[in-house]
Every structure is written in structure tokens, then in C-alpha cells.
């Protein structure tokens, strides 16, 4: 009798395992369609776009079919622009501070096909977005808000989970000199401030934004994106080709207190990582910076004069095994 019970138990377990194995042959989840666009702490997906001589470059946004089995049919996914979701994000994060809102990227700066075709037997396709970024002023924070639209014939179902159906692409062009610089060696002082004149002013990080292949801009002093009037205090740094000369200029005639006191220069050093030999560390420095400017909008009727001198330093880690520049760089 004991042998019979043992045999019956073994048969039951075998049947159970067989049933479990059969279950994995069936679809465990729905074949929903979504973007691959994970958001960062700011609620958007930063995409780094290399600046080119033509000003045009293509970004490939993945479109996915979820599920535990392969997609078994051709699907044509319709994609559209979604300003409403961008507005919702702005209100939730910045409330009435509209000067901090993300702005919808103007249509003249991009184009993409209305549909993406996903072939049977594949769970991924790509939406090719062609960006034309010449003349785009990065004083504003530009976002291209996309959505997977409902299927007109029920051919597919968008993934309605949060952040799957939408893609809020924060467009960030870059060149060899743009990025986040360490600013601790760029020291500022108030000018003509009496006893407080020698109190140092330092900003730990300074962001440099792309203008063209050889030009960046950053904000004067300790001004950053949080200032409503930041556009008044742009300092352009043009790296003269085939030299180490950096020309610092301002395009704001109203700030007549802007003055360059010396010739800035650039320096680039590259070395391979000792532990990861495929990783190149590129250090970019803008040295001998010396300028003065007047903050004429912070306090009505007053012009506060500053002087800044020193060096900005940025390091990029670049994976030399990856051919695509935007993918090779280890971004912050």
C-alpha cells in the first residue's frame, strides 16, 4: 500500500510540473505597446543629441511590445504630439513659476513619421526622429512630448501604465565642450563693496550649453536656471579652431558692465583608465577666465558689480568600444 501511495504522489507531482511547463508556452501578459523612455528625477527623459555641422541628427526612440512571448503579427503604431501631458507635468512640478516650465519644442526643429511598423516575430521597432537644432536657444528647457495614440481599428492596445505610453523627451544638444563643469576654482568677488569686497563667491557646478560645434554659453557669476532673468547674463565661450584661444563675449548690450580682463584658453587631456582600459577619460579645462559683470535686475534700481577669475574643469568618461558618441559617453 505504501508503494501505491508513493507512486500516486510521484505521478501527481509529474502532472503538476507538466502543467506548469505548459503554462509558460502561453502568454502571461498582454501585448501592450509602449515607449522605452525612462524618466529621471525631473519627470522627463533626457536625450543627448550630438551637434553636427548641418545641425541635423536622428534619434531612434524604441517602441516596444510587452509580453512573455514574441509578437505574432504585424502592428502599425500611431504616434502623436501630446502638449497636455507636458502642461500637467509643469503644473505639478513648478506651479505658477512659468519661467521654470518645460517648453514644447517648436515643430520646425523636428520631424518624424506618424506611424511605426512592428513586424511579426519582433517585439521592438524604432521611431526615427530627425532633429534640426540650429538656432535653438537653450535658455529655455525644450521638451518633445509624445504619446502612443489609440489604434483606429483595435490592432493594438497602448500600455496605460504611468510613463509607458508617454515620452517626454528633454532635448539636450551637446558638443565637445558642453556639459557640467566644476566651478570651485572660479572665484568671484563683489567689486566696490567696502568690507564685503573680499568675500569669495563660488558655485560648485556650472552648466555649459551648446550653441554650435565650437561655442558654448554659461551664466555669469552664480546665476543658473532658477533665475527668471537668466537670459540677460549669458556668457558665450567660442573655442577658436586649431588654437587653444577661448573668446568670451556677451550679446546683451544692456549689461554694459560686462568686461573681459584677460585672454582665456582651453586645455584638453585624454588618458585611458587603468582598471577599464576601454574607457577614456577626457578632461576639458577653460583657463585664465577673468571677467566683470553687473547684476542689474536682482534689485530694482541697483547695479551690483562682480568680478570672477579662475578655471572651469569638466571630465567625460567615454567608452571607446561604443561607436555612437551619444551612447559612448557616461552621462551624469
PLY file of the C-alpha trace (Angstrom):
ply
format ascii 1.0
element vertex 332
property float x
property float y
property float z
element edge 331
property int vertex1
property int vertex2
end_header
0.00 0.00 0.00
2.84 2.35 0.88
4.34 1.80 -2.59
0.98 2.67 -4.19
0.79 5.93 -2.24
4.37 6.79 -3.23
3.61 6.05 -6.88
0.44 8.16 -6.84
2.32 11.07 -5.24
5.07 10.89 -7.86
2.50 10.85 -10.67
0.72 13.86 -9.17
3.96 15.85 -8.95
4.85 14.93 -12.51
1.47 16.09 -13.74
1.85 19.34 -11.79
5.26 20.09 -13.28
3.99 19.23 -16.74
1.09 21.63 -16.32
3.43 24.39 -15.13
5.65 23.90 -18.15
2.62 24.09 -20.45
1.57 27.37 -18.85
4.82 29.07 -19.90
4.01 28.28 -23.51
1.00 30.59 -23.23
1.10 34.40 -22.98
1.40 35.53 -19.36
0.86 39.23 -20.05
-0.94 41.41 -22.57
0.86 42.55 -25.71
0.69 46.23 -24.81
2.61 48.82 -26.86
4.84 51.35 -25.11
7.85 53.63 -25.49
11.20 52.87 -23.92
11.74 56.29 -22.35
12.55 56.00 -18.62
12.14 59.30 -16.80
14.68 60.93 -14.50
14.11 62.71 -11.20
12.79 65.75 -13.09
9.97 63.76 -14.68
11.40 63.81 -18.22
13.65 61.65 -20.40
16.90 63.44 -21.20
18.16 62.66 -24.69
21.65 63.83 -25.63
21.80 64.93 -29.25
25.24 65.46 -30.85
25.53 68.80 -32.63
26.55 68.34 -36.25
27.82 70.70 -38.94
24.43 70.56 -40.67
22.58 70.98 -37.39
20.58 67.82 -38.16
20.73 64.48 -36.38
18.43 61.48 -35.92
17.38 59.99 -32.60
15.89 56.47 -32.56
13.17 56.10 -29.91
12.38 52.43 -29.13
8.75 51.30 -29.40
8.13 48.02 -27.55
5.56 45.25 -27.45
5.34 43.82 -23.93
4.66 40.19 -23.06
6.34 36.89 -22.30
6.01 35.63 -25.88
7.04 37.07 -29.21
4.68 39.39 -31.00
2.98 37.19 -33.63
1.54 39.81 -36.01
2.39 43.00 -37.88
1.41 46.12 -35.95
1.25 49.70 -37.17
1.53 52.05 -34.18
0.30 55.63 -34.44
2.39 58.31 -32.66
1.42 61.90 -31.94
2.47 65.03 -30.04
0.95 65.43 -26.56
1.18 69.01 -25.15
-1.47 68.27 -22.47
0.78 65.83 -20.61
3.62 68.34 -20.70
1.37 71.02 -19.22
0.25 68.63 -16.47
3.88 67.93 -15.57
4.71 71.65 -15.48
1.83 72.49 -13.17
2.63 69.57 -10.85
6.33 70.45 -10.56
6.54 74.22 -10.94
3.03 75.51 -10.20
2.78 79.17 -11.26
6.54 79.60 -11.91
6.05 79.54 -15.67
9.61 80.77 -16.21
10.74 77.32 -15.00
8.28 75.36 -17.13
9.46 72.97 -19.78
8.55 74.34 -23.20
7.23 72.34 -26.11
9.86 72.03 -28.83
8.70 74.02 -31.90
7.71 71.81 -34.81
10.31 73.42 -37.11
13.02 71.71 -35.06
11.88 68.11 -35.60
10.00 65.71 -37.82
9.02 62.06 -37.52
6.69 59.61 -39.30
3.13 59.37 -37.99
3.37 55.59 -37.63
5.88 52.92 -36.61
5.69 49.41 -38.10
6.49 46.49 -35.77
6.99 43.24 -37.70
5.58 39.90 -36.64
8.19 37.95 -34.68
9.72 41.14 -33.25
8.96 43.00 -30.03
10.74 46.24 -30.88
10.84 48.88 -33.59
12.18 52.44 -33.70
10.63 55.85 -34.22
13.23 57.86 -36.14
13.05 61.50 -35.04
15.07 63.92 -37.15
16.08 66.98 -35.16
17.15 70.29 -36.71
18.56 72.20 -33.77
20.31 75.20 -35.32
19.10 78.40 -33.69
17.58 76.64 -30.67
18.21 78.81 -27.59
18.86 76.56 -24.60
17.98 79.29 -22.13
14.59 77.54 -22.23
14.13 73.87 -21.34
12.82 72.22 -24.50
10.78 69.01 -24.45
9.22 67.00 -27.25
6.12 65.35 -25.69
4.99 62.20 -27.50
2.18 59.72 -26.96
1.11 56.39 -28.44
-2.34 57.11 -29.80
-5.25 54.70 -29.67
-5.46 52.25 -32.55
-8.17 53.33 -35.02
-9.02 49.68 -35.78
-8.20 47.97 -32.46
-4.99 46.50 -33.88
-3.05 47.19 -30.68
-3.53 48.45 -27.11
-1.29 51.19 -25.65
0.24 50.45 -22.27
-1.76 52.63 -19.89
0.67 52.28 -17.00
2.20 55.58 -15.94
5.20 56.70 -18.05
4.87 53.84 -20.56
2.54 55.33 -23.14
4.17 58.78 -22.97
7.65 60.01 -23.81
8.66 63.48 -22.59
11.98 63.94 -24.39
14.17 66.68 -22.88
16.30 67.65 -25.85
19.92 68.42 -24.90
22.33 69.08 -27.81
25.99 68.61 -26.95
29.39 69.32 -28.43
32.95 68.65 -27.23
32.83 71.49 -24.71
29.28 71.46 -23.32
28.32 69.78 -20.05
28.69 70.21 -16.30
31.91 71.91 -15.18
33.35 72.04 -11.69
33.28 75.69 -10.66
35.13 75.66 -7.34
38.22 77.16 -9.00
36.28 80.05 -10.49
36.24 82.57 -7.65
34.07 85.68 -7.58
34.06 88.86 -5.52
31.87 91.88 -5.15
33.50 94.98 -6.59
33.37 98.30 -4.73
31.56 96.66 -1.83
33.60 98.05 1.04
34.31 95.49 3.76
32.46 92.73 1.91
34.54 93.14 -1.23
36.85 90.22 -0.48
34.17 87.69 0.49
34.55 84.87 -2.10
31.61 83.72 -4.23
31.77 80.16 -5.57
29.32 77.90 -7.44
30.25 74.21 -7.23
28.83 73.28 -10.65
28.36 75.40 -13.76
26.46 74.12 -16.77
27.70 74.97 -20.26
25.11 74.77 -23.05
25.70 74.11 -26.74
25.45 76.93 -29.28
27.30 75.37 -32.22
30.22 72.99 -32.82
32.80 75.29 -31.21
30.70 77.57 -28.99
29.01 77.15 -25.62
27.38 79.54 -23.19
27.13 79.63 -19.41
25.56 82.07 -17.00
27.60 84.79 -15.36
28.58 84.50 -11.72
26.35 82.22 -9.65
23.28 82.69 -11.87
21.59 79.48 -13.10
18.30 78.13 -14.50
16.39 79.14 -11.36
16.67 82.86 -12.21
13.75 84.32 -14.17
16.08 86.84 -15.83
18.85 84.35 -16.67
18.75 85.20 -20.40
20.30 88.60 -19.58
23.50 87.02 -18.25
24.70 84.60 -20.91
28.45 84.47 -21.47
29.50 82.88 -24.76
32.74 80.93 -24.94
33.96 80.39 -28.51
36.86 77.97 -28.88
38.82 79.21 -31.90
39.50 76.22 -34.22
43.07 74.86 -34.34
44.10 77.00 -31.36
43.63 76.99 -27.60
42.16 80.52 -27.63
38.75 81.00 -25.98
36.84 84.16 -26.83
34.41 85.27 -24.11
31.59 87.59 -25.19
28.10 88.76 -24.22
25.19 89.52 -26.55
23.40 91.77 -24.05
24.16 95.43 -24.71
22.08 96.38 -21.66
24.69 94.79 -19.42
27.26 97.47 -20.18
29.22 96.44 -17.12
30.40 93.23 -18.85
34.16 93.36 -19.32
36.88 90.84 -20.21
40.12 91.36 -18.30
42.33 88.74 -19.94
42.65 86.07 -22.63
41.01 82.74 -21.71
42.40 79.48 -23.07
41.36 75.84 -23.40
43.18 72.66 -22.50
42.18 69.05 -23.21
43.88 65.97 -21.77
42.97 62.37 -22.56
44.07 59.24 -20.72
42.90 55.64 -20.60
41.51 54.24 -17.36
43.91 51.91 -15.53
41.17 49.48 -14.47
38.91 49.67 -17.52
41.33 50.02 -20.46
38.50 50.66 -22.95
37.42 53.77 -21.01
38.96 57.09 -21.97
38.88 59.96 -19.50
38.80 63.32 -21.26
39.43 66.39 -19.13
38.47 69.76 -20.61
39.57 72.98 -18.97
38.77 76.62 -19.71
41.60 78.50 -18.01
42.56 82.10 -17.30
38.94 83.25 -17.11
38.66 86.84 -15.92
35.52 88.91 -16.41
33.35 91.51 -14.72
29.60 91.97 -14.97
26.78 93.89 -13.34
23.66 92.26 -11.95
21.17 94.99 -12.83
17.87 93.10 -12.39
18.12 91.42 -8.98
17.46 94.60 -7.01
15.38 97.29 -8.79
17.36 100.47 -9.32
20.67 98.92 -8.27
23.61 97.59 -10.28
25.72 95.10 -8.32
29.19 94.64 -9.80
31.08 91.32 -9.66
34.46 90.05 -10.79
35.18 86.36 -11.45
38.56 84.76 -12.12
39.82 81.19 -12.41
39.26 77.90 -14.22
36.36 75.64 -15.20
37.01 71.88 -15.42
34.91 69.07 -16.91
35.63 65.35 -17.17
33.94 62.97 -19.59
34.21 59.20 -19.42
34.00 57.75 -22.93
33.59 54.05 -23.75
35.77 53.62 -26.86
34.07 50.31 -27.70
30.78 52.04 -28.49
30.68 53.75 -31.91
27.72 56.08 -31.26
29.04 59.15 -29.47
25.88 59.86 -27.50
25.88 56.28 -26.18
29.63 56.10 -25.55
29.67 58.99 -23.07
28.81 58.17 -19.46
26.37 60.99 -18.78
25.63 62.43 -15.36
0 1
1 2
2 3
3 4
4 5
5 6
6 7
7 8
8 9
9 10
10 11
11 12
12 13
13 14
14 15
15 16
16 17
17 18
18 19
19 20
20 21
21 22
22 23
23 24
24 25
25 26
26 27
27 28
28 29
29 30
30 31
31 32
32 33
33 34
34 35
35 36
36 37
37 38
38 39
39 40
40 41
41 42
42 43
43 44
44 45
45 46
46 47
47 48
48 49
49 50
50 51
51 52
52 53
53 54
54 55
55 56
56 57
57 58
58 59
59 60
60 61
61 62
62 63
63 64
64 65
65 66
66 67
67 68
68 69
69 70
70 71
71 72
72 73
73 74
74 75
75 76
76 77
77 78
78 79
79 80
80 81
81 82
82 83
83 84
84 85
85 86
86 87
87 88
88 89
89 90
90 91
91 92
92 93
93 94
94 95
95 96
96 97
97 98
98 99
99 100
100 101
101 102
102 103
103 104
104 105
105 106
106 107
107 108
108 109
109 110
110 111
111 112
112 113
113 114
114 115
115 116
116 117
117 118
118 119
119 120
120 121
121 122
122 123
123 124
124 125
125 126
126 127
127 128
128 129
129 130
130 131
131 132
132 133
133 134
134 135
135 136
136 137
137 138
138 139
139 140
140 141
141 142
142 143
143 144
144 145
145 146
146 147
147 148
148 149
149 150
150 151
151 152
152 153
153 154
154 155
155 156
156 157
157 158
158 159
159 160
160 161
161 162
162 163
163 164
164 165
165 166
166 167
167 168
168 169
169 170
170 171
171 172
172 173
173 174
174 175
175 176
176 177
177 178
178 179
179 180
180 181
181 182
182 183
183 184
184 185
185 186
186 187
187 188
188 189
189 190
190 191
191 192
192 193
193 194
194 195
195 196
196 197
197 198
198 199
199 200
200 201
201 202
202 203
203 204
204 205
205 206
206 207
207 208
208 209
209 210
210 211
211 212
212 213
213 214
214 215
215 216
216 217
217 218
218 219
219 220
220 221
221 222
222 223
223 224
224 225
225 226
226 227
227 228
228 229
229 230
230 231
231 232
232 233
233 234
234 235
235 236
236 237
237 238
238 239
239 240
240 241
241 242
242 243
243 244
244 245
245 246
246 247
247 248
248 249
249 250
250 251
251 252
252 253
253 254
254 255
255 256
256 257
257 258
258 259
259 260
260 261
261 262
262 263
263 264
264 265
265 266
266 267
267 268
268 269
269 270
270 271
271 272
272 273
273 274
274 275
275 276
276 277
277 278
278 279
279 280
280 281
281 282
282 283
283 284
284 285
285 286
286 287
287 288
288 289
289 290
290 291
291 292
292 293
293 294
294 295
295 296
296 297
297 298
298 299
299 300
300 301
301 302
302 303
303 304
304 305
305 306
306 307
307 308
308 309
309 310
310 311
311 312
312 313
313 314
314 315
315 316
316 317
317 318
318 319
319 320
320 321
321 322
322 323
323 324
324 325
325 326
326 327
327 328
328 329
329 330
330 331
